[in-house]
Amino acid sequence: MIIVLGALVSSCGAVPSVIPDVDAASSTQTVAADVFTRTPQLLESTTVPTRLTDTMELFSSDRLGLCFSYPKGYAQIPYNDAVEIVAPELPGTDLRGLFWLEISDSYNRTAETIADQDMTFAAGLSVGRWTVTLDGEEAVVLDGMPGQDLQRRVYVVHRQILYVLAFMPTRSENKAAGDQMEVLYASITNSWSWSPCSGGK
C-alpha cells in the first residue's frame, strides 16, 4: 500500500493527514492528483432532500474511495491529497466551521476499538458518543474530543481502511461557527458514499 502524506492547513491550524492508495490495482503505478469536479448534483443515495440539490457541491474521488456533498459557499481547500472543507468567514472572528478527513490503515481494528483507544486522549472531558451509518458501514461518533477547538470525530472502517471525519468547532460558544459545523456534519454524513461514485448508486 502506498502512503501519501498530506497537510491540512486552515485558519484554525494545521492538521496532519495520512492517505493511503485505496486502489490496490494502482499500487505499482504513479498516482496523479485527482481533479475534484464540483457539481451541484447530489448522489442518488443521499438522504439530503431533493429540493437542496441546487445548493450543494459534490466531492468525488474514486482513488480515495469516497464521495460526499457539501453546501455551496463552503470552500474545498486543495493541498495535495488532503481533503478539507471550510465554511465562509464570519465577521469579527477567525473561528468558522471546518471539516477534514484523515485516512489510514485500520490494522484490523474495528471503528469501535479505534474510538475506544482515542477516548484515552479525552480524560476528564465529557465526550458524547453515538453511532451513525455511512453508506452501509456503522460509524462511531465522538463529540467533544480535544484539539485546538473541541471536535466531533466520526470513525468508520471500510475494506480495512480507517476514515476519520473530523468536524469543528463543536460545543462552541460561537453559535454561528457551531451552526456552520452542524451544516457540514449533516450534509457530509447524510450524503457519504463509497466508490464508484460516478453515475449515482
Number of C-alpha atoms within 10 A of each C-alpha: 13 14 14 16 13 18 17 20 16 14 11 16 9 11 17 14 20 16 23 22 19 22 13 12 9 13 14 9 8 7 12 8 9 14 9 12 10 14 16 16 16 25 21 13 13 20 14 19 8 11 7 12 18 13 15 21 22 22 21 24 19 15 18 18 17 16 21 22 29 29 21 17 12 18 15 19 15 17 12 13 19 23 22 21 21 24 22 15 14 13 9 6 9 10 20 23 26 27 23 23 21 21 23 19 18 18 10 12 14 20 25 17 14 17 21 13 11 13 15 9 12 14 10 7 11 10 17 11 14 10 14 16 13 20 15 11 14 17 24 24 23 21 21 22 23 15 12 12 17 17 24 26 27 25 24 27 24 17 9 16 22 23 21 23 21 22 26 31 28 23 15 17 9 13 13 15 25 21 16 23 25 19 15 24 22 14 19 23 21 20 21 22 25 19 16 15 17 11 7 13 12
